[in-house]
Amino acid sequence: MLKKIMFVLLLAACGSVLAQDFTRLYPDVKAMEAARRSANSGDYEKAHEYYLEAAEYGNKEAQKLVGLQYMEGQGVEADPAMALAWLRIAGTFGDSRVRSSISELEGSLDADALKKADKHQKKLEKDYGDKAALKERKKWARREVRGMGTGSRAGRPNPMEQAQIQIDGRYYRIKLGEAMDAFDEYVDDFEKKMKG
């Protein structure tokens, strides 16, 4: 009896760990981890590539860091107008530090540089703005769910079907419905922030 109780407790603990680990599957989280490793090793150009990847999924920290890279010329050529455009994209959820940086940068640029920043921002909105990021998150979630299970005859995934996922080199068997819920949360959280 004691062994059964211990087993149930172990399963419950694994489930809660798994729920926390789901975030490591998210593409922007993976890209940010890779960017941090690159930046820590001094490879700022590679970090920039990973920040862009994370930014595509609406990761505001990544968007801010791309802006700062352009402001400081770290891994990219310094470009204050491009820095301002990225910081504006990053500041859409109201981060006060980003808003402050935007105000300071806007105050330091001349009229031509501000126009250039506006043009950059319009282009960036298409690929990195909130609407584009939400679309990428939805696309990623659908693709992941389709790839995890065989699905029913109607082509829809069966939430009760068992799936195997790998997180940080460890394999877990879970119900496909749990993964679907986690991926839906990834999309829903971002959508709520957009409406916010």
MOZIGI-V614384 format. One record per residue. N is the residue number from 0. RES is the residue in one letter. SS is DSSP state (H for helix, E for strand, L for the rest). PSI is psi in whole degrees, 0 to 359 (* if undefined). BURIAL is 1 if it has 9 or more other ideal C-beta (glycine too) atoms within 8 Angstrom, else 0. Layout:
# MOZIGI-V614384
[[N;RES;SS;PSI;BURIAL] [N;RES;SS;PSI;BURIAL]]
This chain:
# MOZIGI-V614384
[[0;M;L;316;0] [1;L;H;322;0] [2;K;H;319;0] [3;K;H;317;0] [4;I;H;315;0] [5;M;H;319;0] [6;F;H;316;0] [7;V;H;317;0] [8;L;H;320;0] [9;L;H;316;0] [10;L;H;317;0] [11;A;H;318;0] [12;A;H;317;0] [13;C;H;321;1] [14;G;H;317;0] [15;S;H;323;0] [16;V;H;317;0] [17;L;H;318;1] [18;A;H;319;1] [19;Q;H;323;0] [20;D;H;343;1] [21;F;H;325;1] [22;T;H;334;0] [23;R;H;347;1] [24;L;H;339;1] [25;Y;L;136;1] [26;P;H;324;1] [27;D;H;327;1] [28;V;H;316;1] [29;K;H;315;1] [30;A;H;321;1] [31;M;H;321;1] [32;E;H;317;1] [33;A;H;321;1] [34;A;H;317;1] [35;R;H;319;1] [36;R;H;316;0] [37;S;H;314;1] [38;A;H;319;1] [39;N;H;332;0] [40;S;L;2;0] [41;G;L;4;0] [42;D;L;80;1] [43;Y;H;334;1] [44;E;H;316;0] [45;K;H;320;1] [46;A;H;319;1] [47;H;H;316;1] [48;E;H;316;0] [49;Y;H;323;1] [50;Y;H;319;1] [51;L;H;320;1] [52;E;H;315;1] [53;A;H;323;1] [54;A;H;329;1] [55;E;H;333;1] [56;Y;L;14;1] [57;G;L;18;1] [58;N;L;109;1] [59;K;H;326;1] [60;E;H;317;1] [61;A;H;317;1] [62;Q;H;319;1] [63;K;H;316;1] [64;L;H;326;1] [65;V;H;315;1] [66;G;H;317;1] [67;L;H;325;1] [68;Q;H;317;1] [69;Y;H;327;1] [70;M;H;320;1] [71;E;H;351;0] [72;G;L;38;0] [73;Q;L;104;0] [74;G;L;349;1] [75;V;L;165;1] [76;E;L;135;0] [77;A;L;134;1] [78;D;L;95;0] [79;P;H;325;1] [80;A;H;318;1] [81;M;H;322;1] [82;A;H;314;1] [83;L;H;317;1] [84;A;H;314;1] [85;W;H;318;1] [86;L;H;325;1] [87;R;H;318;1] [88;I;H;317;1] [89;A;H;330;1] [90;G;H;9;1] [91;T;H;341;1] [92;F;H;9;0] [93;G;L;27;0] [94;D;L;118;1] [95;S;H;326;0] [96;R;H;320;0] [97;V;H;318;1] [98;R;H;321;1] [99;S;H;317;0] [100;S;H;322;1] [101;I;H;313;1] [102;S;H;316;0] [103;E;H;316;0] [104;L;H;318;1] [105;E;H;324;1] [106;G;H;339;0] [107;S;H;349;0] [108;L;L;148;1] [109;D;L;176;0] [110;A;H;320;0] [111;D;H;317;0] [112;A;H;324;1] [113;L;H;321;1] [114;K;H;319;0] [115;K;H;319;1] [116;A;H;320;1] [117;D;H;318;1] [118;K;H;315;0] [119;H;H;316;1] [120;Q;H;319;1] [121;K;H;319;0] [122;K;H;317;0] [123;L;H;325;1] [124;E;H;324;1] [125;K;H;322;0] [126;D;H;334;0] [127;Y;H;356;1] [128;G;L;171;1] [129;D;H;318;1] [130;K;H;317;0] [131;A;H;320;1] [132;A;H;318;1] [133;L;H;318;1] [134;K;H;317;0] [135;E;H;320;1] [136;R;H;316;1] [137;K;H;316;1] [138;K;H;316;0] [139;W;H;314;1] [140;A;H;315;1] [141;R;H;316;0] [142;R;H;318;0] [143;E;H;316;1] [144;V;H;317;1] [145;R;H;323;1] [146;G;H;342;0] [147;M;H;324;1] [148;G;L;164;1] [149;T;L;336;0] [150;G;L;167;1] [151;S;L;178;0] [152;R;L;333;0] [153;A;L;358;0] [154;G;L;358;0] [155;R;L;143;0] [156;P;L;143;1] [157;N;L;114;1] [158;P;L;340;0] [159;M;L;349;0] [160;E;L;143;1] [161;Q;E;139;0] [162;A;E;154;1] [163;Q;E;128;0] [164;I;E;157;1] [165;Q;E;127;0] [166;I;E;120;1] [167;D;L;44;0] [168;G;L;357;0] [169;R;E;141;0] [170;Y;E;139;0] [171;Y;E;143;1] [172;R;E;126;0] [173;I;E;168;1] [174;K;E;139;1] [175;L;H;327;1] [176;G;H;324;0] [177;E;H;317;1] [178;A;H;318;1] [179;M;H;318;1] [180;D;H;317;0] [181;A;H;319;1] [182;F;H;324;1] [183;D;H;321;1] [184;E;H;322;0] [185;Y;H;320;1] [186;V;H;313;1] [187;D;H;319;0] [188;D;H;316;0] [189;F;H;317;1] [190;E;H;320;1] [191;K;H;319;0] [192;K;H;324;0] [193;M;H;320;1] [194;K;H;339;0] [195;G;L;*;0]]
